[in-house]
Amino acid sequence: MIKTLLFDLDDTLLGNSMDTFLPPYFGKLARQYPEFEAGHVAKATQQAAALAQANQDPTVTLDRVFADSFTPTLGRPEAEWRERYATFYADGFNALQSYTVHRPEARDVLEQALAAGYRVVIATNALFPRAAVEARLRWAGIADLALARVTVLEDWHFAKPNPAYFAEILADLGLRPQDVLMVGNDPVEDIAAASTLGIPCWWVTDDALTPAPVGSILVGRGPLRAFATWARDCLPTHHAAPGPVSALADLLSGSLARLWAELARLREADDAWTRAPAPGAWSANEIALHLRDVEAEVNGPRIDAVLTQENPFIAGVDTDQWATQRSYNTTDGRAALEGFAQTRLAVIARLRGLAPDAYQRTARHALLGRTTLSELLQVILDHDQVHLRQLRALAA
């Protein structure tokens, strides 16, 4: 059953063509840098945003990618341009509201979804900082609603049309592709990218003739109000098929991104990093070491065995004992983060080169019985979720 609705923002919930919006945006932003020609600031911003949009590294936020490009191109210290950006978003950005169009039906649709018990995510492309997204939510008249998540530059690791952008949302909320529905206007960034993971989509468009992108999983198309009618009448009984096995590489990438975000947040404070919430419970330090060792000594070898052997036997391993046996509580696990990430990235790279039928290769598992590579990869994703919940409990 669909549990969560993902809504694009610009030209879905808020009339906002980037072709119309960006020229005045860059014009007003350039006023924060009177020492430069306006074109220089626009070029530096666009170049940094393009690199962020192309990011494939689950361990680096889009904000960091942007800053690492923007700082040297602008030739100003990072702290200085961030202060100027903050001033712009506090004082000048709201003047751009006149270039957008309020859609009153947007609030009606979201309120209907929330009243029906669905979680609502604002799945806007994460290339704008939080301040810019929050302003556009106000312009759309939906900022005060109980939104489950809003994707922004500072927190996210992938951008549309990378399918890993949607995979990160799924990992963040502990969902599978068949648990969500994407509602958006862009045939490539919203419909095609989400469909790649097996996420069903509603295409917000007044165009009834243009074919949908090849491979799209459309439940319908039409204006936003038409979606509201369909959602009321059809969504409660709609069942989506599980995502394709080809999505597993992106799902693992999105899962790594969210684990990394939580581990990095806790790592910044020594007391939070090593504190256990209760006797016998693990600290973030111990979780990091556990993730590294399981990825390198269990997950990686199992995948290799299934891909290189015919129906291999896979023994069960009680990895929880390693925490005591290997004295995780007395070992600094910060260095383990890099080892975990590199091993996971190697697994992801290997999966991207597989033919679809390789995911159906079989093995004999001591606990699961007959299994397949795709099932073993789902076990990894489920294991990630266990520790993601633990890390969030520690942060709380």
TORSEDREN-44261 format. One record per residue (C-alpha): x, y, z. Coordinates in steps of 0.001 Angstrom, whole numbers, padded with zeros to 6 digits, always signed. Example, Ala and Ser with C-alpha at 12.3 -4.5 7.8 and 13.67 -1.06 7.14 Angstrom:
! residues 2
+012300-004500+007800+013670-001060+007140
! end
This chain:
! residues 396
+000000+000000+000000+001108+003548-000693+002116+005168+002595+003837+008368+001535+003325+010947-001210+006291+012783-002714+005474+016175-004227+007738+018241-006412+007562+021957-005598+008322+024223-008562+005662+024074-011285+003854+021380-009303+002719+023011-006053+003949+026489-006960+003900+028028-010422+007586+028742-010919+009294+028351-014259+013062+028431-013759+013429+030159-017134+011455+033067-015672+012713+032880-012099+016479+032498-012464+017377+035722-014362+015982+038041-011658+017314+035652-008999+020853+036059-010288+020336+039781-010738+019374+040293-007100+022057+037897-005847+024722+039822-007755+023920+042941-005727+025517+041216-002745+028789+041252-004705+029150+044775-006126+032869+044203-006709+032041+041668-009462+030194+041861-012718+026783+040216-012351+027674+037609-014943+030613+036395-012867+028451+035625-009833+025842+033898-011986+028478+031806-013736+030103+030777-010448+026707+029824-008998+025637+027850-012056+028947+026029-012239+028770+025043-008568+025141+023974-008889+025941+021838-011936+028679+020024-010029+026309+019477-007114+023658+018100-009445+026188+015651-010887+027397+014430-007483+027563+010650-007092+029314+010474-003703+026959+009422-000863+029409+010755+001728+029440+014376+000495+026479+016741+000816+025421+018871-002120+026185+021919+000007+029793+020783+000353+030127+020142-003383+028673+023582-004078+030983+025311-001596+034115+023565-002850+033407+024919-006326+031930+028317-005488+034620+029423-003013+037657+029320-005347+035683+030537-008378+034400+033559-006480+037749+034131-004782+036199+034928-001419+036456+033048+001903+033623+030608+002450+032486+032288+005655+032222+035626+003846+030108+034493+000905+027887+032391+003178+027185+035533+005224+026308+037447+002075+024078+034606+000904+022284+034606+004263+021716+038357+003947+020316+037895+000450+017858+035204+001523+016801+037227+004560+016350+040545+002741+016146+040198-001030+014878+036754-001927+011245+037369-000972+010997+040052-003661+011155+037219-006176+007738+035926-005118+006186+038099-007826+007791+035858-010442+005880+032844-009129+002198+031936-009254+000279+030826-006178-001744+027653-006736-004463+027465-004075-005216+023856-005025-001770+022878-003724-002775+023338-000108-006087+021583-000716-004315+018539-002163-001773+018329+000661-004399+018792+003354-006468+016034+001766-003446+013729+001769-002574+014472+005397-006192+014035+006507-006229+010621+004799-003191+009546+006824-000461+009813+004200+002938+011227+004982+003848+014120+002683+007368+014801+001454+008369+017897-000501+010669+016256-003048+012015+019450-004575+015352+019275-006317+017889+019820-003545+019899+022511-005328+018566+025432-003272+019515+026049+000375+016999+025630+003168+016180+029344+003341+015216+029443-000345+013074+026316-000091+011305+027517+003046+010491+030815+001336+008975+029019-001655+006926+026838+000683+005512+030036+002181+004745+031397-001268+002925+028142-002048+000919+028502+001185+002029+025144+002605+004877+026003+004970+002788+025406+008090+001660+021890+007150+003003+018780+008894+005513+017774+006237+007474+014581+006830+010546+015780+004973+011762+018587+002723+014909+017990+000676+017422+020862+000748+020999+021544-000321+022493+021368+003172+021212+017872+004017+021027+015934+000770+023692+014030-001161+022013+013601-004549+019921+015742-006873+017389+015024-009582+017448+013412-012103+019756+010969-010311+017536+008067-009139+019682+007962-005981+017960+011222-004985+014726+009269-004576+016585+006319-003046+017877+008653-000338+014317+009724+000460+013284+006064+000763+016212+005289+003073+015531+008391+005141+011940+007286+005786+012544+003522+005908+010409+002819+002844+010555+000732-000325+009723+001988-003838+006268+000407-003768+005428+002344-000574+005472+005796-002184+003970+007775-005051+005719+010646-006835+003699+013658-007999+005603+016018-010262+005597+018021-013466+008996+017292-014969+008969+014232-017245+012687+013588-016761+013581+014792-013261+010356+013612-011606+008689+010906-013682+011534+009084-015411+013946+009284-012457+011436+008034-009878+010184+005307-012230+013735+003969-012516+013411+002787-008911+009925+001391-009458+008146+004347-007841+004690+004923-009384+004071+008490-010544+001351+011015-011307+002415+013445-014018+001141+016967-013299+000548+018377-016780-002077+019968-018980-000559+018187-021965-002578+015118-022858-000676+014281-026050+003069+014167-025331+004148+010579-024638+005546+009849-021192+009230+008906-021000+009959+005299-021909+009720+003069-018857+007611+005484-016837+005317+003979-014226+002339+006291-014563-000843+005919-012558-002246+009019-014231-001613+012453-015670-003405+015783-015581-003708+018938-013453-003105+018873-009723-006839+018959-008980-007315+015875-011150-004731+014124-009006-006711+015032-005895-009800+013344-007330-007856+010258-008369-006140+010060-004977-009431+010248-003137-011089+007561-005258-008260+005235-006287-005186+005660-004103-006503+003744-001051-006777+000545-003092-003774+001069-005354-001042-001555-005073+002345-000878-006628+004660-003638-007784+008044-004066-006089+010873-002089-007661+013124-003659-010297+016313-005408-009229+018248-002807-011212+017246-000281-008526+019208-002057-005807+022483-000255-006536+020788+003134-006150+018932+001965-003046+022221+000924-001435+023716+004295-002367+020816+006182-000824+021033+004053+002285+024746+004776+002643+024027+008495+002292+021603+008528+005228+023801+006332+007427+026757+008578+006669+024755+011698+007503+023794+010365+010937+027284+009035+011696+028904+012307+010623+026501+014306+012788+027298+012229+015882+031018+012119+015142+031284+015871+015595+030799+015603+019368+033011+013220+021369+030410+012633+024071+027695+011792+021527+030037+009551+019541+030984+007284+022422+027861+007473+024584+025720+004336+024882+022028+005033+025556+021705+002122+028016+023770-000746+029425+024436-003258+026677+023341-000877+023908+025806+000303+021284+027284+003749+020859+027743+005386+017463+031392+004406+017699+030476+000731+018048+027881+000920+015280+030481+002382+012900+032905-000466+013606+030121-003018+013245+029024-001605+009882+032590-001624+008577+033269-005199+009599+029943-006588+008402+030324-004878+005025+033864-006149+004533+033611-009612+006071+029997-010626+005474+028224-008637+002784+031077-008312+000316+032167-011973+000460+028567-013201+000198+027955-011158-002926+031222-012377-004392+030325-016001-003640+026922-015755-005300+028388-014100-008394+031362-016441-008818+030062-019806-007570+027148-022007-008515+024546-022042-005741+027069-021607-002895+026346-022350+000750+026284-019236+002940+026841-019750+006637+025084-017685+009264+027301-015325+011252+026531-013835+014680+028208-010505+014103+026797-008975+017290+029415-010917+019253+032169-009023+017482+031445-005928+019563+032762-007746+022637+035278-010023+020957+036904-007142+019092+036588-004586+021910+034651-002064+019882+034040+000045+022971+037781+000691+023399+038545+001286+019693+038153+004678+018029+035681+003976+015246+035999+007254+013352+038449+005728+010889+036005+002862+010347+033601+005200+008582+035848+005517+005565+036385+001763+005415+032647+001132+005550+031958+003681+002810+034676+002424+000480+033571-001203+000783+029927-000249+000166+030892+001877-002824+032827-001059-004286+029721-003243-003919+027582-000578-005610+030043-000250-008492+030020-004001-008995+026237-004154-009038+025993-001409-011655+027837-003655-014088+025503-006638-013682+022942-007904-016145+019418-008135-014655+019436-011940-014587+022529-011928-012340+020329-010756-009463+018474-014072-009648+021589-016153-009043+020892-018477-006129+022570-019520-002901+021775-021786+000054+021637-019701+003209+021919-021315+006644+018938-019300+007932+017033-018162+004860+017233-021417+002933+017159-020975-000822+017848-017331-001581+018923-015046-004400+021345-012175-004788+018463-009690-004856+017120-011066-001564+020557-010861+000059+020848-007229-001046+017464-006465+000506+018755-008025+003747+021605-005501+003641+019130-002642+003203+017037-003912+006115+020175-004200+008248+021046-000597+007390+017636+000503+008619+018137-001177+011997+021288+000834+012609+019898+004029+011120+017116+003897+013708+019694+003258+016452+021770+006256+015340+018725+008523+015330+017798+007365+018794+021323+008267+019927+021056+011706+018326+017711+012268+020014
! end
